[in-house]
Amino acid sequence: MDSFFSLIDNLKGSLKVTLKPVLSLLQSEDRLLAAVNGLAGDSLAQYAPSYAIQMAFYDDGKPISIEQAAKKSNQKIVIFVHGHSDIEKSWFSSKQESIPELLHQELSFSPLFIRYNTGLHISTNGKQLAKLIDKLYQEKKKSNNPVSEIVLIGHSMGGLVIRSAAYYAQGYEWRTYLKALIMIGAPLEGAYMEKISAFAETVLKKLFNPATMVIHELIKRRSAGLRDMKYGYLRDEDWQSEKAYSAPHKHFIPSLDNTKEYVVAASLSKKEKSWIHTFVGDGMVTLKSAKADNTLALPEEHVFVLKGVNHYALMRHKKVADKIKEWLSK
């Protein structure tokens, strides 16, 4: 395994040339690395940690220290957590004012951005995020710039990670300052794309054909983070069961005390009475899962649904930005 990754290092220059069309498509090497972490980040963390993304605050595409994050933020903090195989740059749009910019300009929140290995278990990232926020909280407290308000905003898998972090923050002092969780297009009750992958894995295993067995092995080795999205697992206990991915073993996390929870969901269709609206949702997450009707039962005013919008457009959509501003202004 070590020799394999050494070979990659030695051929780095050649790989850049070979992968140039792919890198162009993904816009940057950062995005390529994020995609690889999303697919196999748990294996990278174990066998090739130098290729595994370490959770940290990021600014202008670079990791920053806790001290730097504390210094650049005021007492009102909003932390943005991206989705699977993504990076923090996706929160911004060159065409319009972004959610972070709007909340900073209109409500005086200091935006901070997380980048992390999306191939790890969601609960692992949740615990890491809770600990990272505590370090920030303690640093700001020490530097006489204490936190007065914290808001966590997560897109897709990021929505699951922030809810997991809030659960694992029990016992941390910063938890009492958590004003709101805002989950945008989050598969709170599972992602159907992962359910399709799991079904394909089962079917291909039964087809004793060399070609299908290769595909089966590739699917079988997908990351823990991807597998967790099948049922929206947030806690260690969810995935530790031997049959965790063959049937749901999700442990309920109740609504959080003194913290308001909001969800944003979308449908590709503009018509409510269509199979796309019911079964496809935003193209990655169904409306039912994003709204978490069966588990959270949020007040109607805490749920925002957009029609004719895809999964990735949600995190940069003006209507979403305006709705978040409205929620946080109350």
N, C-alpha and C positions, 0 to 999 in steps of 0.2 A: 504493500500500500504506500509506504514512504517513497519507494523508488518511482512509483507512478506519479506522485505529486511533484517529485524532483524533476521528472521529465517535463511536466507541464511548465515548471519554472524555467527550465532551460530553453523551452520552445516558445516562451512568452511572446517574443517579437514576431515569430512566424504565425502564432495564433492570432495576433492582432490583425495581421494582413488577411489571413484566411477567414476570420470572422468579421471582417470589416462590414460586409452587407448586413449581417445580423446586428452588429453594434450600431450601425446607422439606423436600423429599424427600431432598436430599443433606445436610441438617442444617446446612450452613454454606457461605458463599462460598468458604472454603478448599477444601472438597471439590469445588465446581464448578470452581474453577481447576485443581485437581489432575486432574480428569477431562479438561479441555480440554488440559492439558499431556500427558496420557497419549495422547490422540488425535493431537495435532499439535504436540507440544513441540519437535521439531526445527525446524519452520517458525517457531514463536514465537521460539526462540532466535536465528534468523537475521533475521527481519523485524520482530519486536516484542518485543525482549528485556525490556521492562518487564513483560510478561505471563508471561515464562518463569520458572519457579521456579529459584532458585539453590540448589545443594546447601549445606546448613548443618546444624549441630546446632540442634535446636528444644527449647524448654521452655515448657510451658503455652501451646502454639499460636503461640509467637513465636520467631524466630531468635535465637540467642545467639552471642556471640563465642567464639573459641578460648579466650581468657583466662577467660571465664565458665564454659565447659565444663570447663576444667582445674581451676578453683577448686571447682566443685561435685562433683567426682568424687574418689574415693580411688584407691588403687593398683591395685585390681581393677576393670576396666572391662568392661561388656557393652554393645555397640552394636547397636541395633535398626534394621533397614532394612525399610520397608514395601514392598508390592507395587505393581503397575501401577495408575495412576490413584487411588492411595490417599494417605493422610497418616498421620503417626505416632500420631494420636489413636486409631486403630483397634486399637492394642495393648491398650487398656484396656476393661474391662467394669464396669458399675455393679452387676452381679449377683454377681460373685465376684472373688477375688483374681487379679490379672493375673500374667503371666509376669514382667514387670519387677519388680513388687512382691515376688513370691515369692523371686526371686534376690537381691534387696536384703536382705530380712529374714532369709532362711535361710542365704545363702552370702556375705553382705557385699559383693556386687557393686554397683558404682555404674552404674545404667542411664543411657545417653545415647541420644538419638533423632535419626535423620536424616530430613530431608525433601528431596526431589530431583525433578528433571524426568524423569518416567518415559518421556517421548517421545524422549529421546536414545538413542543406541546404548548397549547394556548395557556394552560395553567402555569407552565414554566415561565413563559413571557409575562404572565400576570404577576407572578411573585417578583420577577426581576423589576418590573415597572413600579410596583409598590415600594420596593426597596430603593430604587433610583429617586423616586419622588421624595422619599423620606430624607435621603442625603441632601437633596435640594432644599427641602424645608429646614433642615438643621443648619445648613450653610447660611441661608437667608436670616434665620433667627440669630445666628452668631454674629452676622455682619450688620445687625441693627436695621435690617430691611425685611421684617417678618411678613410671612404670607397672611393675607386676610381672606383670600378667596381662591379656590381652585376649581376649574372646569376641565373635564376630560372629554375630548371629542375623538371618536374612532370611526373609520370607514371600513366596511366589510369585516375581515378578520379583526381589524383594529377595534371594532365595536365589542367583540368578544373579549379581547385582551383587556380593555379598560374595565369591563364589568368584573372580570376575574381579578384584576388589580384591586378594585374597590372591595371585593370579598376578602382578599388576602391582606388588605390594609387594616383589618381589625387589630387593634392594639397599637397602631401607629398614630402619633399625635396629629399628623396632617389630615387624617381621615375626617376629623371634626370640621375641617375647613372646606370639604368637598361639597360644592354647591350643586353641581349638576353633572350627569353623564348623558352625552348625546351620541347615539349610535346610528350611523348613517349606512343604510343598505347592509346591515349586519345579519348574518344567518343565525339568529338567536334560537331558532328551532331546527337548525340544520340546513345544509346546502345540497340541493338536488344534484349538482354537478359531481360532488363527491360521492353521492349515493349511486350515481351512474358508474363511476370509477370502481366502486366496491362491487357492484353487480357484474361489471366486465371482468374483474379479477376472479370472481367465483365461476363464471361461465368458461373463461379461457383455461382455467385450471383443469376442467373436465374434458377439454379437447386435446387429446394426446397427439399433438402435431408440433413438429420442431419450430415452425414459424410462430404459432400462437403461444407456445411456451416461452419464447423470447419476449413477446409482448406482455405476457402474464408476469414474467419476472420484473420487467420495467415498472409495471403498474404496482406490483406487490411492494416494491421498494420505495414507493412515494413516501413523503415525509410524514412525521407524526402530526405536524400542524395541519396538513391536508386531511388526514384521517379524522382528526378531532372535529373538523367542520361538518362531518357527516350528521352528527346529532347536536352540534353546538356545545361541545364539552368545555367546561370552564374550570373544573376542579380536578386535582390529582385522582381522587377517588372515582371519577367518571371513567377514565381510561385504564385504570389499573386492573380491572376485572379481566379475566381470561377471555371472556366473550363480549368485551366492550364494544367491538365494532360489528358484531353480528346482530346485536339487538341493543336498543338504548339502555344505558345504565347511568343516566344523568341524575345527579343529585341537585335538588331544588335549591336555588338561591333566592330568598325572598326580596321584596323591595327594600331598598336601603334607607335606613333611618336618617332623617335630616338632609337627604340628598334627592333632588328631583331627577327623574329619568325621562328621557325623550327619545323617540325613534323617528327616523325618516325612511320611508319606503317608496318604491317606484314601480311603474309598469311600462313596458315598451309600447303598450297599446294605449290609445286615447279613449278607447271604449271599454266601459266596465263589463259589459256583457260579451266577453270574448274569451276564448280558451287561452290566449296569450296572457291576458290580465290575470286569469285564475291560476294557470299552471306554470307560466314562464317568469312572470314578474319583471324585474329589471334586466333579465338575461342571465343573471347569475344566482339571484336570490328571489324566492317567491314573496309575494306580499304577506302571506300568512306568517312566514318565518321572520321577515323583517319587522313585522308589527308585534310579533310574539303574543298573539291573542290568547294562546293556551297557557302561557307561563307568567307573563307580567301583568296582563289585564290593565294596561295603563289608561288613565282618563283620556277621553277623546281629544282634548286640547293638547295632549302631550304626544300626539301622533300626527305626522304630516305625510301625506301621500301625493306624489307627483305622477302625472300621466304623460306618456310619450317621451320618457327619459330613460337612458340606459344606466347601468350600474356604475360605470366609471365617471360619467358626467355629473353624478350626484355630488361629488366632493368639491366641485367647482361651480355649481349652479347658483345663479343669483337668487332664485326663489328660496333655496335652501339657506343661503347666507342671511337673507332677510328674516326668515322664520326663526333661525337661531338667535339673531339679534333680538327679535320680539320675545322669545322665551327668556333670554338672560336679562332682559330689561325689567322683568316683573319682580 
